[in-house]
């Protein structure tokens, strides 16, 4: 889907057509949103192709519309923060306040605004997401009463315990959402409630409480901000690498596209590769070990790992025998079960794992602070004149190919060569 979107935007001049949509001059976010809707169109095709496999695994018949709608709801929740912040940014740009516009035009103006908006959204977004997902309160009864008493015993306050109708409620999962107790929700799918005993669902909730007790939600935000800082710091060096590369200019010559189009495409590709590497190896490392910390909290809260292990075994069986399937973000269920057995047999493994996470976080923080200092101390003109001149030459040569009868472009190319002592 990403590859086809890139072809549409960069090679088929999709940006030009998107920019012609109504009101995109006043609100640029509309053009970006249209591009994202195009991307979601490709995703819908992929989901439709995946539906037969899903139905075979779960032995269920799902209407195509319902299956696509369920996937859309999950992904729209991810899109919501960006959409709100982008609309806010465009509206601020329209405001008749010159000093505010000057601040936003500064190198750190937009990142600071995004950061402040993100902090505001973090507290209120869960309320919008649970409504988007169609979550409803867990009905009163023995299960709800037991879970509420368990949360009170763990000294955890929350807004509500909700039924999460993920894929018609047939997914076997649970979650916790929200930093503030006023907007903190515990989510449980109906299928998980049906498949587990009261003690086992208590262990699942204990695992989710472990994320809250260990401040994993706040740490995830910190890790997201780390990627923002990484992309900010690496932008200028990556641009320098591109403009100094012979391969970049060969791509311009082979494609016949304008240098600025190839530059945008190459920059986006490098940023995407950076994002994949960061979330797969850095973010994924912390996610896997945070999950183990949450598992250990369930072990401590329940007094035994048996209830949570039984839940994992049931999920593995009912989800298509996935016990030994590796997972880059949670560890495989078999790995998590083995880890809990080791910790029960050798309790010294528990503090050792927490120390490992703490040391990794300290090292990550040190690297991020070093990166922030490096970004602050980077020279304003890191690129230098040579890469700029080479890119300018590529631009002028593109114009000569487009307008061979316009002598101005030949004059500018001659001036450029003369300024670089290339008289011949």
MARBA-536603 format. One record per residue: residue number from 1; residue in one letter; x, y, z of N, C-alpha, C in turn. Coordinates in steps of 0.2 Angstrom, whole numbers, plus 2048, in hexadecimal, padded with zeros to 3 digits. Each point is the difference from the previous one (the first is absolute). Layout:
// residues N
NUM a X Y Z X Y Z X Y Z
...
// end
This chain:
// residues 424
1 x 804 7FA 800 7FC 806 800 804 806 800
2 x 806 800 804 804 806 800 804 801 7FA
3 x 802 7FA 7FC 803 801 7FA 7FC 803 7FB
4 x 7F9 7FE 7FF 7FC 802 7FB 7FE 808 802
5 x 800 801 806 7FE 807 802 806 805 7FE
6 x 806 7FD 801 806 804 7FE 800 801 7F8
7 x 7FE 7FB 7FC 800 800 7F9 7FB 806 7FE
8 x 7FA 7FF 803 7FB 805 7FF 802 808 801
9 x 803 800 806 802 807 802 806 803 7FC
10 x 805 7FC 7FF 807 803 7FE 800 7FF 7F8
11 x 7FE 7FA 7FE 801 7FE 7F9 7FA 802 7FB
12 x 7FA 800 803 7FA 802 7FC 7FE 807 802
13 x 804 804 803 7FE 807 801 7FA 800 805
14 x 7FF 7FC 804 7FA 800 805 800 806 804
15 x 806 803 802 800 806 804 7FC 806 7FC
16 x 801 800 7FA 7FD 805 7FC 7F9 800 800
17 x 7FD 7FA 7FF 7F9 7FF 800 7FD 801 807
18 x 803 7FE 805 7FE 801 807 800 807 802
19 x 805 804 7FD 800 807 802 7FB 804 7FC
20 x 7FC 7FD 7FB 7FB 803 7FD 7F9 7FF 803
21 x 800 7FD 805 7F9 7FF 804 7FE 806 803
22 x 7FA 801 801 7FD 806 803 803 801 807
23 x 801 807 801 802 802 807 807 7FD 802
24 x 804 7FD 7FC 807 7FE 802 805 805 801
25 x 7FE 806 7FD 805 806 801 7FF 802 807
26 x 7FA 801 802 7FF 802 807 801 7FB 805
27 x 7FF 7FA 7FF 801 7FA 804 804 7FB 7FD
28 x 806 800 800 804 7FB 7FD 7FF 7F9 802
29 x 7FE 7FF 806 7FE 7FA 803 7FB 7FC 7FC
30 x 7FC 803 7FC 7FB 7FD 7FC 804 7FC 7FB
31 x 805 803 7FD 804 7FC 7FA 803 7FA 803
32 x 803 801 806 803 7FA 804 7FB 7FB 802
33 x 7FA 802 802 7FB 7FB 802 7FD 7FC 7FA
34 x 800 804 7FA 7FE 7FC 7FA 805 7FB 7FE
35 x 806 802 801 806 7FB 7FE 7FF 7FA 805
36 x 7FF 801 806 7FF 7FA 805 7FA 7FC 7FF
37 x 7FA 803 7FD 7FA 7FC 7FE 802 7FC 7FA
38 x 804 802 7FC 802 7FC 7FA 804 7FA 803
39 x 805 801 805 803 7FB 803 7FC 7FB 803
40 x 7FB 802 804 7FB 7FC 803 7FC 7FC 7FB
41 x 7FF 803 7FA 7FD 7FC 7FB 804 7FA 7FE
42 x 806 801 7FF 804 7FA 7FF 800 7FB 806
43 x 800 802 806 800 7FC 806 7F9 7FC 7FF
44 x 7FB 803 7FE 7F9 7FD 800 801 7FA 7FB
45 x 803 801 7FB 801 7FA 7FB 804 7FA 803
46 x 805 802 804 804 7FB 804 7FC 7FC 805
47 x 7FC 804 804 7FB 7FD 805 7FB 7FB 7FC
48 x 7FE 802 7FB 7FB 7FC 7FC 803 7F9 7FE
49 x 806 801 7FE 804 7FA 7FE 802 7FC 806
50 x 800 803 806 802 7FC 806 7FA 7FD 803
51 x 7FA 802 7FF 7FA 7FE 803 7FF 7F8 800
52 x 801 7FD 7FA 7FF 7F8 800 805 7FD 805
53 x 806 802 800 804 7FD 805 7FE 801 807
54 x 7FE 806 802 7FD 801 806 7FA 7FC 802
55 x 7FC 7FF 7FB 7FA 7FC 801 802 7F9 801
56 x 805 7FD 7FD 802 7F9 801 803 7FF 807
57 x 804 805 802 803 7FF 806 7FB 800 806
58 x 7FC 805 800 7FB 801 805 7F9 7FC 7FF
59 x 800 7FD 7FA 7FA 7FC 7FF 7F9 804 801
60 x 801 806 7FD 7FA 805 800 7FF 802 7F9
61 x 7FA 802 7FF 7FE 804 7F9 7FF 807 802
62 x 804 804 7FD 7FF 808 801 7FF 803 7F9
63 x 7FB 805 801 7FF 804 7FA 806 804 7FE
64 x 801 801 7F9 806 804 7FE 7FF 807 803
65 x 7FA 803 800 7FF 807 803 802 800 808
66 x 7FE 7FB 803 802 800 808 807 7FF 801
67 x 803 7FB 7FC 807 7FF 801 805 806 7FE
68 x 7FE 804 7FB 804 806 7FE 7FE 805 805
69 x 7FA 801 802 7FE 805 805 804 7FF 807
70 x 801 7FA 802 804 7FF 806 807 802 800
71 x 803 7FE 7FA 807 802 7FF 801 808 7FF
72 x 7FB 803 7FD 800 807 7FF 7FF 804 807
73 x 7FC 7FD 805 7FF 803 806 807 800 804
74 x 803 7FA 800 806 7FF 803 806 805 7FE
75 x 800 801 7F9 805 804 7FD 7FF 808 801
76 x 7F9 801 800 7FE 807 800 802 803 807
77 x 800 7FC 805 802 802 807 807 802 800
78 x 804 7FD 7FC 808 802 7FF 800 807 7FD
79 x 7FC 801 7FB 800 806 7FC 7FD 806 803
80 x 7FC 7FF 805 7FC 805 803 805 806 803
81 x 805 7FE 804 805 805 803 803 805 7FA
82 x 802 7FC 7FB 803 804 7FA 7FB 805 7FD
83 x 7FA 7FE 7FF 7FB 804 7FD 7FE 806 804
84 x 7FF 7FF 807 7FE 805 804 806 805 800
85 x 806 7FE 801 806 805 800 801 803 7FA
86 x 7FF 7FD 7FA 801 803 7FA 7FB 806 7FE
87 x 7F9 7FE 802 7FB 805 7FF 801 806 805
88 x 803 7FF 806 801 805 805 806 804 7FD
89 x 805 7FD 7FD 806 804 7FD 7FD 804 7FB
90 x 7FC 7FE 7FB 7FE 804 7FA 7FC 806 802
91 x 7FB 7FF 806 7FC 805 802 804 805 803
92 x 806 7FE 804 804 805 803 804 804 7FA
93 x 802 7FD 7FB 803 804 7FA 7FB 805 7FD
94 x 7FA 7FF 801 7FB 805 7FD 7FF 805 805
95 x 802 7FF 806 7FE 806 805 804 806 7FE
96 x 7FD 806 801 804 806 7FF 804 802 805
97 x 805 7FC 802 805 802 806 807 7FF 7FD
98 x 803 805 7FE 807 7FF 7FC 805 7FD 805
99 x 800 802 806 806 7FD 805 7FF 7F8 800
100 x 7FA 7FE 800 7FE 7F9 800 803 7FC 7FA
101 x 7FF 803 7FA 802 7FE 7FA 808 800 800
102 x 803 805 802 807 800 801 803 7FA 804
103 x 7FC 7FF 806 803 7FB 804 7FF 7F9 7FC
104 x 7FA 7FF 7FD 7FF 7F9 7FD 805 7FF 7FA
105 x 802 806 7FD 805 800 7FA 807 7FE 803
106 x 802 801 806 806 7FE 803 801 7F9 800
107 x 807 7FE 800 801 7F8 800 7FD 7FC 805
108 x 7FF 803 806 7FD 7FC 806 7F9 802 801
109 x 7FD 805 7FC 7F9 802 801 7FB 7FA 7FF
110 x 800 7FD 7FB 7FB 7FB 7FE 801 7FA 805
111 x 806 7FD 801 801 7FB 805 7FD 801 807
112 x 801 806 802 7FE 802 807 7F8 800 800
113 x 7FD 803 7FB 7F9 800 7FF 7FD 7F9 800
114 x 803 7FC 7FC 7FE 7F9 800 801 7FC 806
115 x 805 802 804 801 7FD 807 7FB 802 804
116 x 7FE 806 801 7FB 803 804 7F9 7FD 7FF
117 x 7FF 800 7F9 7F9 7FD 7FE 800 7F9 802
118 x 805 7FC 7FF 800 7F9 802 7FF 7FF 807
119 x 803 804 804 7FF 7FF 807 7F9 801 802
120 x 7FD 805 7FD 7F9 802 801 7FB 7FA 7FE
121 x 802 7FD 7FA 7FC 7FB 7FD 800 7F9 804
122 x 806 7FF 803 801 7FA 804 7FB 7FF 805
123 x 7FE 805 803 7FC 7FF 806 7F8 7FF 7FE
124 x 7FE 803 7FA 7F9 800 7FE 7FF 7FB 7FA
125 x 805 7FE 7FD 7FF 7FC 7FA 7FD 7F9 801
126 x 802 7FD 806 7FD 7F9 802 7F8 801 7FF
127 x 7FD 805 803 7F9 801 800 7FD 7FF 7F8
128 x 804 804 7FC 7FD 7FF 7F9 801 7FA 7FD
129 x 806 7FC 801 802 7FA 7FD 7FB 7FA 803
130 x 7FE 800 806 7FC 7FB 802 7F9 801 7FD
131 x 7FE 806 7FF 7F9 801 7FC 801 7FE 7F9
132 x 806 802 7FD 801 7FE 7F9 800 7F8 7FF
133 x 802 7FC 805 801 7F9 800 7F9 7FD 802
134 x 7FB 804 802 7FA 7FD 802 800 7FC 807
135 x 805 802 804 800 7FD 807 7FA 801 804
136 x 7FE 7FB 804 7FB 801 805 802 7FE 807
137 x 7FD 803 805 801 7FE 807 7FF 7F8 801
138 x 805 7FD 804 7FF 7F9 801 7F9 800 805
139 x 7FB 7FC 7FE 7FA 800 804 802 7FE 808
140 x 7FB 802 804 801 7FF 807 7FF 7F8 801
141 x 804 7FE 805 7FF 7F8 801 806 7FE 804
142 x 801 7FA 801 806 7FD 804 807 802 7FD
143 x 800 7FF 7F9 807 802 7FD 802 807 801
144 x 7FB 805 7FF 802 807 801 801 801 807
145 x 7FC 7FD 804 802 802 808 806 7FD 802
146 x 802 7FA 7FD 807 7FD 802 806 804 7FD
147 x 7FF 803 7FA 805 804 7FD 801 806 804
148 x 7FA 804 801 801 806 804 803 7FF 807
149 x 7FE 7FB 803 803 7FE 807 808 7FF 7FF
150 x 802 7FD 7FB 807 7FE 7FE 803 807 7FF
151 x 7FE 804 7FC 803 806 7FE 801 805 807
152 x 7FA 800 804 801 803 806 806 7FE 805
153 x 800 7F9 800 806 7FD 804 806 802 7FD
154 x 801 801 7F9 806 802 7FD 801 808 800
155 x 7FB 803 803 800 808 801 801 803 7F9
156 x 7FC 7FE 7FC 7FF 802 7F9 7F9 803 7FF
157 x 800 807 7FE 7FA 803 7FE 7FF 801 7F9
158 x 7FA 7FF 7FE 7FF 800 7F8 7F9 803 7FF
159 x 7FE 802 7FA 7FA 803 7FE 7FB 7FA 7FF
160 x 802 7FA 7FD 7FB 7FB 7FF 803 7FA 7FD
161 x 7FD 7FA 801 802 7FA 7FD 7FB 7FF 7FA
162 x 803 7FF 7FA 7FC 800 7FA 801 7F9 7FC
163 x 7FA 7FE 7FD 800 7FB 7FB 803 803 7F9
164 x 805 7FC 7FE 803 803 7FA 7FE 7FB 7FA
165 x 7FC 803 7FB 7FD 7FB 7FB 805 800 7FA
166 x 806 7FE 801 805 800 7FB 7FF 7FA 7FB
167 x 7FF 801 7FA 7FE 7FB 7FB 7FA 7FC 803
168 x 7FA 803 801 7FA 7FE 803 801 7FD 807
169 x 805 802 803 802 7FD 807 803 7FA 800
170 x 802 7FD 7FA 803 7F9 800 807 800 801
171 x 804 805 800 807 800 802 801 7FF 807
172 x 805 7FC 802 802 7FE 807 805 805 802
173 x 7FE 806 803 805 805 802 7FD 805 805
174 x 804 804 803 7FE 805 805 805 805 800
175 x 7FE 806 803 805 806 800 7FE 805 805
176 x 804 805 801 7FF 805 804 802 807 7FC
177 x 7FC 805 801 801 806 7FC 7FF 806 805
178 x 804 805 7FF 7FF 806 804 805 801 805
179 x 803 806 801 805 802 805 7FC 803 806
180 x 7FB 803 7FF 7FC 803 806 7FB 7FC 802
181 x 7FF 7FF 807 7FA 7FB 802 7FA 802 7FE
182 x 7FE 807 7FE 7FA 802 7FE 7FF 7FD 7F9
183 x 805 7FF 7FC 7FF 7FD 7F9 804 7FA 7FF
184 x 801 7FC 805 803 7F9 800 7FB 7FB 7FF
185 x 801 7FC 7FB 7FB 7FA 7FF 803 7FA 800
186 x 7FD 7FB 803 802 7F9 7FF 7FC 7FC 7FB
187 x 803 7FE 7FB 7FC 7FD 7FA 801 7F8 800
188 x 7FA 7FC 800 801 7F9 7FF 7FB 7FE 7FB
189 x 802 7FB 7FB 7FC 7FE 7FB 7FB 7FB 803
190 x 7FA 7FF 7FD 7FB 7FB 802 803 7F9 800
191 x 803 7FF 7FA 803 7F9 7FF 805 7FE 806
192 x 804 805 802 804 7FE 806 7FD 7FF 806
193 x 7FA 803 801 7FC 7FF 806 7FD 7F9 800
194 x 7FE 7FE 7FA 7FD 7FA 7FF 805 7FA 801
195 x 806 801 7FE 805 7FB 800 804 7FF 806
196 x 7FF 804 805 804 800 806 7FC 800 806
197 x 803 7FD 806 7FC 800 806 801 806 804
198 x 7FC 802 805 801 806 804 807 801 802
199 x 804 7FB 802 806 801 803 805 802 7FA
200 x 7FF 7FD 7FA 804 801 7FA 7FF 807 7FE
201 x 7FA 803 7FF 7FE 806 7FE 803 805 805
202 x 800 7FF 806 804 804 805 807 800 7FF
203 x 803 7FB 7FE 807 800 7FE 802 804 7FA
204 x 7FB 800 7FB 801 804 7FA 7FF 808 802
205 x 7FC 801 804 7FF 807 803 806 802 804
206 x 803 7FC 804 806 801 804 806 802 7FB
207 x 800 7FC 7FA 805 802 7FB 7FF 807 7FD
208 x 7FA 802 7FF 7FF 806 7FD 802 806 806
209 x 7FE 7FE 806 802 805 805 807 801 801
210 x 804 7FA 7FE 807 801 800 803 805 7FC
211 x 7FD 801 7FA 802 805 7FB 7FF 807 804
212 x 7FA 801 803 7FF 806 804 805 801 806
213 x 801 7FB 804 805 801 805 807 801 7FE
214 x 802 7FE 7FB 807 800 7FD 800 807 7FB
215 x 7FB 803 800 800 807 7FC 802 7FE 7F8
216 x 7FE 7FB 7FE 801 7FE 7F9 7FD 805 7FB
217 x 7FA 802 802 7FC 804 7FB 804 807 7FF
218 x 803 802 806 804 807 7FF 806 7FE 7FD
219 x 803 7FA 801 807 7FF 7FC 7FF 7FF 7F9
220 x 7FA 7FD 7FE 7FF 7FF 7F9 7FF 807 7FD
221 x 7FD 805 803 800 807 7FD 808 803 800
222 x 804 7FE 805 807 802 800 803 7FD 7FA
223 x 7FF 7FA 7FE 803 7FD 7FB 7FE 802 7F9
224 x 7F9 802 800 7FE 804 7F9 803 806 7FF
225 x 801 804 806 803 806 7FF 808 7FF 7FE
226 x 803 7FB 802 807 7FE 7FF 800 7FF 7F8
227 x 7FB 7FD 7FD 801 800 7F9 7FF 807 7FC
228 x 7FC 804 803 7FF 807 7FD 807 803 801
229 x 803 800 805 807 803 801 805 7FD 7FB
230 x 800 7F9 7FF 804 7FC 7FC 7FF 803 7F9
231 x 7FA 801 7FD 7FF 802 7FA 802 807 7FF
232 x 7FF 804 805 802 807 800 808 801 7FF
233 x 803 7FC 804 808 800 800 803 7FD 7FA
234 x 7FD 7FB 7FD 802 7FD 7FA 7FE 803 7F9
235 x 7FC 805 801 7FD 803 7F9 806 803 7FC
236 x 804 804 803 805 804 7FD 806 7FB 7FD
237 x 802 7FB 805 805 7FC 7FD 7FE 7FB 7FA
238 x 7F9 7FE 801 7FE 7FC 7FA 7FF 804 7FA
239 x 7FE 807 800 800 804 7FB 807 801 7FC
240 x 805 801 805 806 801 7FD 803 7F9 7FD
241 x 7FE 7FA 803 802 7FA 7FD 7FD 7FF 7F9
242 x 7F9 802 7FF 7FD 800 7FA 803 804 7FA
243 x 801 807 802 802 805 7FB 808 7FE 7FE
244 x 803 7FC 804 807 7FF 7FF 801 7F9 7FC
245 x 7FA 7FD 7FF 801 7F9 7FD 7FF 800 7F9
246 x 804 7FC 7FC 800 7FF 7F9 7F9 7FC 7FE
247 x 7FE 7FC 805 7FA 7FC 7FE 7FA 804 800
248 x 800 805 804 7FA 805 800 7FF 803 7F9
249 x 806 802 7FD 800 804 7FA 7FF 7FB 7FA
250 x 802 7FA 801 7FE 7FB 7FB 7F9 7FE 800
251 x 7FD 800 806 7F8 7FF 800 7FD 806 7FD
252 x 802 806 800 7FD 805 7FD 800 7FF 7F8
253 x 806 7FE 7FE 801 7FF 7F9 7FC 7FB 7FD
254 x 800 7FA 804 7FC 7FA 7FE 7F8 801 800
255 x 7FE 804 805 7F9 801 801 7FD 805 7FB
256 x 804 805 7FF 7FE 806 7FC 7FB 804 804
257 x 7FF 7FF 806 7FC 804 805 805 806 802
258 x 7FC 805 803 804 806 802 804 7FE 806
259 x 806 804 801 804 7FE 806 7FC 801 807
260 x 7FC 805 800 7FC 801 807 7FC 7FA 801
261 x 7FC 7FD 7FB 7FC 7FA 801 804 7FA 802
262 x 806 7FF 7FD 804 7FA 802 803 802 807
263 x 802 806 802 802 802 806 7FB 7FE 806
264 x 7FA 802 7FE 7FA 7FF 805 7FF 7F8 801
265 x 800 7FD 7FA 7FF 7F8 801 806 7FD 803
266 x 806 802 7FF 806 7FD 803 800 801 807
267 x 7FE 807 802 800 802 807 7FB 7FC 804
268 x 7FA 7FF 7FD 7FA 7FC 803 802 7F9 801
269 x 803 7FD 7FB 802 7F9 800 806 7FF 806
270 x 804 805 801 805 7FF 805 7FD 801 807
271 x 7FB 805 800 7FD 801 807 7FC 7F9 802
272 x 7FD 7FD 7FA 7FC 7FA 802 804 7FB 802
273 x 806 7FF 7FD 805 7FB 802 802 801 807
274 x 801 806 802 802 802 807 7FB 7FE 805
275 x 7F9 802 7FE 7FB 7FE 804 7FF 7F9 801
276 x 801 7FC 7FB 7FF 7F9 800 805 7FD 805
277 x 807 802 7FF 805 7FE 804 7FF 802 808
278 x 7FE 806 801 7FF 802 807 7FA 7FC 803
279 x 7FB 800 7FD 7FA 7FC 803 801 7F9 801
280 x 804 7FD 7FB 801 7F9 800 805 7FE 806
281 x 805 804 800 806 7FE 804 800 804 807
282 x 7FF 806 800 800 804 806 7F9 800 804
283 x 7FB 802 7FD 7F9 800 803 7FE 7F9 801
284 x 802 7FB 7FC 7FE 7F9 801 803 7FD 806
285 x 807 802 801 803 7FD 805 7FD 802 807
286 x 7FE 807 800 7FD 802 807 7F9 7FD 800
287 x 7FC 7FF 7FB 7FA 7FD 800 800 7F9 803
288 x 804 7FC 7FD 801 7F9 802 802 800 808
289 x 804 804 802 802 800 807 7FB 803 805
290 x 7FD 805 7FD 7FA 803 804 7FB 7FA 801
291 x 7FE 7FC 7FB 7FB 7FB 801 803 7FB 805
292 x 806 7FE 800 802 7FC 806 800 803 807
293 x 801 807 800 7FF 803 807 7F9 7FF 802
294 x 7FB 801 7FB 7F9 800 801 7FE 7F9 802
295 x 803 7FB 7FD 7FF 7F9 802 802 7FE 807
296 x 806 803 802 803 7FF 807 7FB 804 805
297 x 7FD 805 7FE 7FC 803 805 7FA 7FC 801
298 x 7FD 7FC 7FB 7FB 7FC 801 802 7FA 804
299 x 806 7FE 7FF 803 7FA 805 800 802 807
300 x 802 807 801 800 802 807 7F9 801 803
301 x 7FC 803 7FC 7F9 802 802 7FC 7FA 802
302 x 801 7FA 7FC 7FC 7FA 800 803 7FB 805
303 x 807 801 801 803 7FC 805 803 7FA 7FC
304 x 7FE 7FF 7FA 802 7FA 7FC 7FF 802 7F8
305 x 805 7FD 7FC 7FF 801 7F9 7FB 7FC 7FD
306 x 7FD 7FB 803 7FC 7FB 7FD 7FA 803 7FD
307 x 7FC 805 803 7FA 802 7FC 802 804 7FA
308 x 805 804 7FF 802 803 7FA 803 7FB 7FB
309 x 803 7FB 802 803 7FB 7FC 7FA 7FC 7FC
310 x 7FB 7FF 804 7FA 7FC 7FE 7FD 805 7FA
311 x 7FF 806 802 7FD 805 7FB 805 800 7F9
312 x 806 800 801 804 800 7FA 7FF 7F9 7FC
313 x 800 7FB 803 7FF 7F9 7FD 7F9 800 7FC
314 x 7FB 803 803 7FA 800 7FD 800 805 7FA
315 x 803 806 801 800 804 7FA 804 7FD 7FA
316 x 806 7FD 802 804 7FC 7FB 7FC 7FB 7FC
317 x 7FC 7FC 804 7FC 7FB 7FD 7FA 803 7FB
318 x 7FC 804 803 7FA 803 7FD 802 805 7FA
319 x 806 802 800 802 805 7FB 803 7FC 7FA
320 x 800 7FA 800 803 7FC 7FA 807 7FD 802
321 x 801 7FD 806 806 7FD 802 806 805 7FF
322 x 800 805 803 805 805 7FF 805 801 805
323 x 800 7FA 804 805 800 806 807 802 7FF
324 x 802 7FD 7FA 808 801 7FF 801 805 7FA
325 x 7FB 804 7FF 800 805 7FB 804 806 803
326 x 806 802 7FD 803 806 803 7FD 806 7FF
327 x 801 805 804 7FD 806 800 805 806 801
328 x 801 804 7FC 805 805 800 7FE 806 806
329 x 7FA 800 802 7FE 805 804 7FE 7FE 807
330 x 7FE 7F9 801 7FE 7FE 806 803 7FA 803
331 x 805 7FD 7FC 803 7F9 801 7FA 7FB 7FE
332 x 802 7FA 7FE 7FB 7FB 7FE 7FD 7FE 807
333 x 7FA 7FD 7FF 7FD 7FE 806 804 7FA 804
334 x 803 7FC 7FC 804 7FB 803 806 802 804
335 x 803 806 7FD 806 803 803 7FD 803 807
336 x 7FB 803 800 7FD 803 806 7FE 7FB 805
337 x 7FE 7FB 7FE 7FE 7FA 805 807 7FE 803
338 x 805 7FE 7FC 806 7FE 802 803 805 805
339 x 800 806 7FE 803 805 805 7FC 800 807
340 x 7FA 800 800 7FC 800 806 802 7F9 804
341 x 801 7FB 7FD 802 7FA 803 807 801 804
342 x 804 803 7FC 807 801 802 800 805 806
343 x 7FC 805 800 800 805 805 7FD 7FC 807
344 x 7FB 7FC 7FF 7FD 7FC 806 805 7FC 803
345 x 804 7FC 7FC 805 7FC 802 806 804 803
346 x 802 805 7FD 806 804 802 7FE 807 801
347 x 7FD 802 806 7FD 807 801 805 806 7FF
348 x 807 7FE 800 805 805 7FF 800 803 7F9
349 x 7FC 7FC 7FB 800 803 7F9 7FB 806 800
350 x 7FC 801 805 7FB 805 7FF 803 807 801
351 x 804 801 806 804 807 800 805 801 7FB
352 x 803 7FA 7FD 805 801 7FB 7FD 802 7FA
353 x 7FA 7FE 7FE 7FC 803 7FA 7FE 807 801
354 x 7FE 802 806 7FE 807 801 807 804 7FF
355 x 805 7FE 803 807 804 7FF 802 800 7F9
356 x 7FF 7FB 7FC 801 800 7F9 7FC 806 7FC
357 x 7FA 800 802 7FB 805 7FD 803 807 802
358 x 801 801 806 802 807 803 807 802 7FD
359 x 804 7FB 7FF 807 802 7FD 7FF 802 7F9
360 x 7FC 7FC 7FC 7FE 802 7F9 7FD 807 7FF
361 x 7FB 801 805 7FD 807 800 805 805 801
362 x 805 7FF 805 805 805 801 804 801 7FA
363 x 802 7FB 7FD 805 801 7FA 7FC 803 7FB
364 x 7FA 7FE 7FF 7FC 804 7FA 7FF 807 802
365 x 7FF 802 806 7FF 807 802 807 804 7FF
366 x 805 7FD 801 807 803 7FF 801 801 7F9
367 x 7FE 7FB 7FC 801 801 7F8 7FB 805 7FE
368 x 7FA 801 802 7FC 805 7FE 802 807 802
369 x 803 800 806 802 807 802 806 802 7FC
370 x 804 7FB 7FE 806 802 7FC 7FE 802 7F9
371 x 7FA 7FC 7FE 7FE 802 7F9 7FD 807 800
372 x 7FC 802 806 7FD 807 800 806 805 800
373 x 805 7FF 804 806 804 800 803 801 7F9
374 x 801 7FA 7FD 803 800 7F9 7FB 805 7FB
375 x 7FA 7FF 801 7FB 804 7FC 801 807 801
376 x 801 802 807 800 807 802 807 803 7FD
377 x 805 7FC 800 807 802 7FE 801 800 7F9
378 x 7FC 7FD 7FC 801 7FF 7F9 801 807 7FC
379 x 805 800 7FC 801 807 7FC 7FA 801 7FC
380 x 7FE 807 7FF 7FA 801 7FC 800 7FE 7F9
381 x 806 800 7FD 801 7FF 7F9 804 7F9 800
382 x 7FD 7FB 802 804 7F9 800 802 7FE 7F9
383 x 7FB 801 7FC 801 7FE 7F9 806 802 7FC
384 x 802 807 801 805 802 7FC 7FE 802 7F9
385 x 805 803 7FD 7FE 803 7F9 800 7FB 7FB
386 x 805 7FB 800 801 7FB 7FB 7FA 7FC 7FE
387 x 7FC 7FD 806 7FA 7FC 7FE 7FB 804 7FD
388 x 7FF 806 803 7FB 805 7FE 801 801 7F8
389 x 806 802 7FF 802 802 7F9 7FE 7FA 7FB
390 x 802 7FA 802 7FF 7FA 7FC 7F8 7FF 7FF
391 x 7FC 801 805 7F9 7FF 800 7FD 806 7FB
392 x 803 806 801 7FE 805 7FC 801 7FF 7F8
393 x 806 7FC 7FF 801 7FF 7F9 7FB 7FB 7FD
394 x 7FE 7FB 805 7FB 7FB 7FE 7FA 803 7FE
395 x 7FE 805 804 7F9 804 7FF 801 803 7F9
396 x 805 804 7FF 801 804 7FA 800 7FB 7FA
397 x 803 7FB 800 801 7FB 7FB 7F9 7FD 7FE
398 x 7FC 7FF 805 7F9 7FE 7FF 7FC 805 7FD
399 x 801 807 801 7FC 805 7FD 802 801 7F9
400 x 807 7FE 7FE 802 801 7FA 7FD 7FA 7FB
401 x 7FF 7FA 803 7FD 7FB 7FD 7F8 802 7FE
402 x 7FD 803 805 7F9 802 7FF 7FF 806 7FB
403 x 805 805 801 800 806 7FC 806 801 7FC
404 x 802 7FC 7FB 806 801 7FC 801 806 7FD
405 x 7FB 804 7FE 800 806 7FD 801 806 804
406 x 800 7FF 807 800 806 804 808 801 802
407 x 803 805 7FE 807 801 801 801 802 807
408 x 7FB 802 804 802 802 807 803 7FA 804
409 x 7FD 7FA 7FF 803 7FA 803 807 7FE 7FE
410 x 802 801 7FA 807 800 7FE 804 805 804
411 x 7FE 806 800 804 805 803 801 7FF 808
412 x 7FA 7FD 803 801 7FE 807 805 7FB 801
413 x 800 7FB 7FB 804 7FA 801 808 802 7FF
414 x 801 805 7FB 806 803 7FF 803 804 806
415 x 7FB 804 803 802 803 806 802 7FC 806
416 x 7FC 7FA 801 802 7FB 805 806 7FD 7FF
417 x 802 7FE 7FA 806 7FD 7FE 806 805 802
418 x 7FF 806 7FE 805 805 800 802 802 808
419 x 7FA 800 804 801 801 807 804 7FA 804
420 x 800 7FA 7FC 803 7FA 803 807 7FF 7FD
421 x 802 805 7FC 807 800 7FD 800 7FA 7FB
422 x 7FA 7FF 7FC 800 7FB 7FB 7FF 803 7F9
423 x 805 805 7FF 7FF 804 7F9 800 7FB 7FA
424 x 804 7FB 7FF 7FF 7FB 7FA 7F9 7FE 7FF
// end
